[in-house]
Amino acid sequence: MQKSRAITRKSASNLAMAFVLLPKPKRDGMSALYAFCREVDDTGDNEQRPAAERRQLLAEWREDTRLACGGGQPRMAVSRELQPVIRAHHLPFDLFDEIIRGVEMDLDIKRYETFAALEQYCYRVASAVGLLSIEIFGYRNAACKEYAVCLGKALQLTNILRDVHTDARLGRIYLPLEELRRFGVTEKEILQGSYSDRYAALAACVAERAAHYYCLARECLPPEDRRAMVAAELMGTVYWELLAKLRAKGFDVFGPTPTRLSKVRKLMLVARTWWGSAWGLTVP
């Protein structure tokens, strides 16, 4: 797990932070899964390489992961470290393939016309990760699968709202074009980082959709599996607070300082989530 742990430690992401609540075997399993996701995502986002080259590299990741899932001999270090996790938890290749397909979408698609199209992307890059994660966490009630799908969409929509300005610099607009037209916001305004009341209303609409998925996730989470999903619940809590912070500032993400939670606040959420899980309490 040396390579996977190094990638996880280097990242400082909210997802990697949640692993602290897991026992070591599950923490190692999640580190291997996270390393795979990080490597694949970085491959797709490397704008210094031509799109055709990135597509070929992603195809190589797909084949290497197929070997890992099929009992073959993968050549990439991360795939080799992931293989025992795949075997132990019966992780299906189809979900890894969905993640790679989601990253491939970024090579071809810079705009999404409808929420339905955007949600397919969210499913691939976030919900599929959640579906793999819950197999590592362990669960008793199959309703956890719907929980993972809903929470993944909620987290990704929150990410999209936070990263509108960053994505625009890459020429990407994830907010559905039909919603831009409904609120009278032009693509040019977003690409130029122009904030307005119209944009705030547009973002609030997307935030409501994210909130809807957070609520659905809470409703889907079986009580008997709440403790097993403690890391996922921490992720949900962190991103719910991030969404609230975005809402409090009117969704203005076009300034020089990214919207994020402080390290102190994250540590408080870790402690609160751990305490709630230990005592069987519901985390907000």
LINHU-V696544 format. One record per helix or strand. SS is the DSSP state (helix for helix, strand for strand). FROM is the first residue (numbers start at 1). LEN is the number of residues. If there is no record, write none. Layout:
ss = [SS,SS]
from = [FROM,FROM]
len = [LEN,LEN]
This chain:
ss = [helix,helix,helix,helix,helix,helix,strand,helix,helix,helix,strand,helix,helix,helix,helix,helix,helix]
from = [2,14,24,51,77,93,111,115,144,164,173,177,187,197,223,230,263]
len = [10,8,22,19,13,16,1,23,19,6,1,7,5,24,3,19,16]
